[in-house]
Amino acid sequence: MLGHNSTAYWKKSDAAHQLVRNKTTREVRTAEDNAFIICRDFAAENGLIVLAVGQSMVLSPPLTISHAEVDEMIEKLSRALNHAAKIMVKAA
């Protein structure tokens, strides 16, 4: 089961999200799973730039951002995560 860790962490204005194999055990996905690349590419195709750094997806929004822009960013990230999950389930 592909999921994303319920604990996102923030550093300065950056946000990171870890992709996990199983939400219960929080076993982190590895680079070999390709989930990070799938998520990053789908997000980019939909206008959201995210970085795949290690086992985390990193967002770096501007310092001045509206609530509507944050909502849009989260919605696009959610779509990218769901897209990656569907592909990973098919590959399993």
N, CA and C atoms as a LAMMPS dump frame, in Angstrom:
ITEM: TIMESTEP
0
ITEM: NUMBER OF ATOMS
276
ITEM: BOX BOUNDS ff ff ff
-5.0000000000000000e+02 5.0000000000000000e+02
-5.0000000000000000e+02 5.0000000000000000e+02
-5.0000000000000000e+02 5.0000000000000000e+02
ITEM: ATOMS id mol type element x y z
1 1 1 N 0.844 -1.17 0
2 1 2 C 0 0 0
3 1 3 C 0.889 1.233 0
4 2 1 N 0.8 2.016 -1.024
5 2 2 C 1.575 3.255 -1.085
6 2 3 C 0.832 4.311 -0.306
7 3 1 N 1.539 5.026 0.469
8 3 2 C 0.933 6.125 1.195
9 3 3 C 1.955 7.209 1.349
10 4 1 N 1.599 8.211 2.061
11 4 2 C 2.586 9.212 2.397
12 4 3 C 2.538 9.368 3.897
13 5 1 N 3.676 9.598 4.472
14 5 2 C 3.801 9.669 5.909
15 5 3 C 2.949 10.813 6.442
16 6 1 N 2.259 10.566 7.536
17 6 2 C 1.388 11.592 8.093
18 6 3 C 2.184 12.717 8.742
19 7 1 N 3.489 12.529 8.884
20 7 2 C 4.287 13.58 9.489
21 7 3 C 5.106 14.286 8.423
22 8 1 N 4.636 15.418 8.018
23 8 2 C 5.413 16.275 7.116
24 8 3 C 6.276 17.148 8.01
25 9 1 N 7.44 17.504 7.546
26 9 2 C 8.264 18.385 8.357
27 9 3 C 8.578 19.646 7.576
28 10 1 N 8.778 20.724 8.311
29 10 2 C 8.985 22.035 7.717
30 10 3 C 10.337 22.576 8.141
31 11 1 N 11.037 23.169 7.225
32 11 2 C 12.304 23.822 7.528
33 11 3 C 12.316 25.122 6.737
34 12 1 N 12.386 26.224 7.435
35 12 2 C 12.283 27.546 6.82
36 12 3 C 10.972 27.591 6.036
37 13 1 N 11.047 27.828 4.718
38 13 2 C 9.815 27.886 3.934
39 13 3 C 9.61 26.614 3.122
40 14 1 N 10.435 25.606 3.362
41 14 2 C 10.315 24.358 2.608
42 14 3 C 9.435 23.368 3.357
43 15 1 N 8.795 22.49 2.615
44 15 2 C 8.018 21.405 3.212
45 15 3 C 8.46 20.11 2.559
46 16 1 N 8.535 19.048 3.34
47 16 2 C 8.929 17.752 2.793
48 16 3 C 7.902 16.71 3.194
49 17 1 N 7.72 15.747 2.324
50 17 2 C 6.768 14.665 2.546
51 17 3 C 7.472 13.362 2.203
52 18 1 N 7.393 12.378 3.067
53 18 2 C 8.006 11.093 2.777
54 18 3 C 6.959 10.158 2.181
55 19 1 N 7.383 9.361 1.205
56 19 2 C 6.515 8.341 0.626
57 19 3 C 6.822 7.026 1.307
58 20 1 N 5.789 6.321 1.72
59 20 2 C 5.972 5.063 2.446
60 20 3 C 5.278 3.915 1.723
61 21 1 N 5.78 2.696 1.948
62 21 2 C 5.144 1.501 1.396
63 21 3 C 3.845 1.195 2.128
64 22 1 N 3.848 1.419 3.424
65 22 2 C 2.718 1.059 4.266
66 22 3 C 2.543 2.136 5.329
67 23 1 N 1.362 2.712 5.404
68 23 2 C 1.126 3.802 6.35
69 23 3 C 1.245 3.338 7.798
70 24 1 N 0.891 2.089 8.068
71 24 2 C 0.919 1.579 9.435
72 24 3 C 2.346 1.398 9.938
73 25 1 N 3.186 0.746 9.13
74 25 2 C 4.565 0.488 9.555
75 25 3 C 5.5 1.642 9.237
76 26 1 N 5.074 2.536 8.373
77 26 2 C 5.866 3.686 7.923
78 26 3 C 7.183 3.272 7.265
79 27 1 N 7.172 2.116 6.626
80 27 2 C 8.353 1.677 5.879
81 27 3 C 8.528 2.613 4.688
82 28 1 N 9.67 3.264 4.634
83 28 2 C 9.924 4.281 3.622
84 28 3 C 10.25 3.629 2.283
85 29 1 N 9.728 4.21 1.218
86 29 2 C 10.051 3.739 -0.129
87 29 3 C 11.507 4.045 -0.444
88 30 1 N 12.076 3.263 -1.344
89 30 2 C 13.468 3.466 -1.738
90 30 3 C 13.521 4.06 -3.135
91 31 1 N 14.688 4.51 -3.525
92 31 2 C 14.863 5.078 -4.864
93 31 3 C 14.534 4.058 -5.944
94 32 1 N 14.788 2.787 -5.663
95 32 2 C 14.515 1.733 -6.643
96 32 3 C 13.019 1.596 -6.953
97 33 1 N 12.164 2.016 -6.031
98 33 2 C 10.712 1.937 -6.244
99 33 3 C 10.24 2.901 -7.321
100 34 1 N 10.991 3.968 -7.536
101 34 2 C 10.676 4.961 -8.557
102 34 3 C 9.438 5.81 -8.235
103 35 1 N 8.847 5.639 -7.063
104 35 2 C 7.639 6.388 -6.703
105 35 3 C 7.897 7.89 -6.682
106 36 1 N 9.074 8.277 -6.222
107 36 2 C 9.414 9.696 -6.134
108 36 3 C 9.454 10.333 -7.516
109 37 1 N 10.048 9.631 -8.468
110 37 2 C 10.172 10.147 -9.828
111 37 3 C 8.794 10.225 -10.483
112 38 1 N 7.975 9.204 -10.286
113 38 2 C 6.617 9.191 -10.837
114 38 3 C 5.828 10.386 -10.301
115 39 1 N 5.896 10.6 -8.993
116 39 2 C 5.173 11.703 -8.358
117 39 3 C 5.695 13.046 -8.85
118 40 1 N 7.014 13.2 -8.89
119 40 2 C 7.628 14.457 -9.33
120 40 3 C 7.233 14.794 -10.762
121 41 1 N 7.304 13.802 -11.652
122 41 2 C 6.992 14.038 -13.062
123 41 3 C 5.529 14.401 -13.263
124 42 1 N 4.627 13.7 -12.573
125 42 2 C 3.199 14.001 -12.703
126 42 3 C 2.895 15.394 -12.154
127 43 1 N 3.516 15.74 -11.042
128 43 2 C 3.316 17.076 -10.469
129 43 3 C 3.788 18.143 -11.455
130 44 1 N 4.947 17.931 -12.057
131 44 2 C 5.487 18.904 -13.019
132 44 3 C 4.569 19.06 -14.223
133 45 1 N 4.013 17.944 -14.696
134 45 2 C 3.081 17.996 -15.832
135 45 3 C 1.837 18.803 -15.492
136 46 1 N 1.532 18.922 -14.197
137 46 2 C 0.351 19.659 -13.747
138 46 3 C 0.688 20.991 -13.094
139 47 1 N 1.898 21.492 -13.363
140 47 2 C 2.249 22.839 -12.945
141 47 3 C 2.79 23.004 -11.541
142 48 1 N 3.217 21.907 -10.904
143 48 2 C 3.776 21.998 -9.557
144 48 3 C 5.198 21.453 -9.571
145 49 1 N 6.132 22.248 -9.117
146 49 2 C 7.525 21.806 -9.071
147 49 3 C 7.807 21.239 -7.686
148 50 1 N 8.167 19.971 -7.644
149 50 2 C 8.604 19.321 -6.41
150 50 3 C 9.94 18.652 -6.685
151 51 1 N 10.736 18.53 -5.658
152 51 2 C 12.034 17.881 -5.792
153 51 3 C 11.988 16.533 -5.089
154 52 1 N 12.534 15.518 -5.728
155 52 2 C 12.701 14.222 -5.093
156 52 3 C 14.085 14.229 -4.475
157 53 1 N 14.15 14.344 -3.145
158 53 2 C 15.422 14.42 -2.423
159 53 3 C 15.487 13.253 -1.448
160 54 1 N 16.378 12.306 -1.727
161 54 2 C 16.445 11.123 -0.879
162 54 3 C 15.108 10.414 -0.905
163 55 1 N 14.55 10.15 0.257
164 55 2 C 13.244 9.507 0.35
165 55 3 C 12.142 10.515 0.692
166 56 1 N 12.316 11.749 0.266
167 56 2 C 11.325 12.79 0.543
168 56 3 C 10.987 13.572 -0.72
169 57 1 N 9.78 14.087 -0.748
170 57 2 C 9.344 15.02 -1.774
171 57 3 C 9.405 16.398 -1.128
172 58 1 N 10.099 17.333 -1.75
173 58 2 C 10.302 18.654 -1.147
174 58 3 C 9.587 19.724 -1.975
175 59 1 N 8.82 20.543 -1.277
176 59 2 C 8.156 21.706 -1.871
177 59 3 C 8.872 22.936 -1.35
178 60 1 N 8.997 23.94 -2.175
179 60 2 C 9.623 25.187 -1.74
180 60 3 C 8.797 26.359 -2.26
181 61 1 N 7.687 26.641 -1.591
182 61 2 C 6.808 27.722 -2.058
183 61 3 C 7.449 29.089 -1.823
184 62 1 N 6.951 30.099 -2.513
185 62 2 C 7.479 31.449 -2.292
186 62 3 C 7.179 31.924 -0.871
187 63 1 N 7.946 32.883 -0.41
188 63 2 C 7.73 33.401 0.942
189 63 3 C 6.401 34.15 1.065
190 64 1 N 5.937 34.74 -0.026
191 64 2 C 4.632 35.398 -0.026
192 64 3 C 3.704 34.54 -0.869
193 65 1 N 2.734 33.934 -0.213
194 65 2 C 1.816 33.014 -0.893
195 65 3 C 0.439 33.158 -0.258
196 66 1 N -0.574 33.159 -1.094
197 66 2 C -1.943 33.322 -0.591
198 66 3 C -2.506 31.979 -0.137
199 67 1 N -3.577 32.034 0.618
200 67 2 C -4.25 30.803 1.048
201 67 3 C -4.733 30.009 -0.164
202 68 1 N -5.225 30.705 -1.168
203 68 2 C -5.704 30.028 -2.38
204 68 3 C -4.56 29.314 -3.094
205 69 1 N -3.383 29.942 -3.117
206 69 2 C -2.229 29.313 -3.76
207 69 3 C -1.744 28.098 -2.969
208 70 1 N -1.806 28.163 -1.646
209 70 2 C -1.45 27.001 -0.819
210 70 3 C -2.436 25.872 -1.092
211 71 1 N -3.718 26.196 -1.138
212 71 2 C -4.735 25.182 -1.437
213 71 3 C -4.485 24.537 -2.79
214 72 1 N -4.155 25.338 -3.789
215 72 2 C -3.877 24.818 -5.123
216 72 3 C -2.64 23.914 -5.113
217 73 1 N -1.606 24.331 -4.388
218 73 2 C -0.384 23.539 -4.3
219 73 3 C -0.655 22.179 -3.64
220 74 1 N -1.406 22.176 -2.561
221 74 2 C -1.725 20.932 -1.855
222 74 3 C -2.603 20.036 -2.719
223 75 1 N -3.54 20.625 -3.441
224 75 2 C -4.417 19.833 -4.319
225 75 3 C -3.599 19.172 -5.426
226 76 1 N -2.668 19.9 -6.013
227 76 2 C -1.823 19.338 -7.078
228 76 3 C -0.905 18.249 -6.531
229 77 1 N -0.36 18.47 -5.33
230 77 2 C 0.488 17.451 -4.716
231 77 3 C -0.327 16.199 -4.406
232 78 1 N -1.531 16.382 -3.923
233 78 2 C -2.409 15.243 -3.624
234 78 3 C -2.696 14.431 -4.878
235 79 1 N -2.969 15.122 -5.99
236 79 2 C -3.191 14.406 -7.253
237 79 3 C -1.955 13.633 -7.676
238 80 1 N -0.778 14.23 -7.512
239 80 2 C 0.47 13.561 -7.897
240 80 3 C 0.728 12.338 -7.016
241 81 1 N 0.472 12.462 -5.712
242 81 2 C 0.647 11.326 -4.805
243 81 3 C -0.321 10.2 -5.142
244 82 1 N -1.568 10.55 -5.422
245 82 2 C -2.562 9.535 -5.787
246 82 3 C -2.204 8.86 -7.104
247 83 1 N -1.686 9.622 -8.049
248 83 2 C -1.258 9.066 -9.332
249 83 3 C -0.126 8.063 -9.113
250 84 1 N 0.865 8.438 -8.314
251 84 2 C 1.986 7.535 -8.011
252 84 3 C 1.479 6.284 -7.306
253 85 1 N 0.527 6.443 -6.39
254 85 2 C -0.02 5.289 -5.655
255 85 3 C -0.678 4.303 -6.617
256 86 1 N -1.458 4.811 -7.565
257 86 2 C -2.129 3.924 -8.52
258 86 3 C -1.111 3.146 -9.343
259 87 1 N -0.057 3.812 -9.774
260 87 2 C 0.969 3.146 -10.585
261 87 3 C 1.708 2.106 -9.756
262 88 1 N 2.037 2.442 -8.505
263 88 2 C 2.763 1.501 -7.65
264 88 3 C 1.911 0.278 -7.323
265 89 1 N 0.611 0.459 -7.146
266 89 2 C -0.279 -0.677 -6.873
267 89 3 C -0.342 -1.593 -8.088
268 90 1 N -0.426 -1.021 -9.282
269 90 2 C -0.44 -1.825 -10.507
270 90 3 C 0.866 -2.606 -10.684
271 91 1 N 1.979 -1.993 -10.268
272 91 2 C 3.285 -2.634 -10.44
273 91 3 C 3.528 -3.74 -9.412
274 92 1 N 2.791 -3.707 -8.31
275 92 2 C 3.016 -4.699 -7.236
276 92 3 C 2.483 -6.067 -7.576
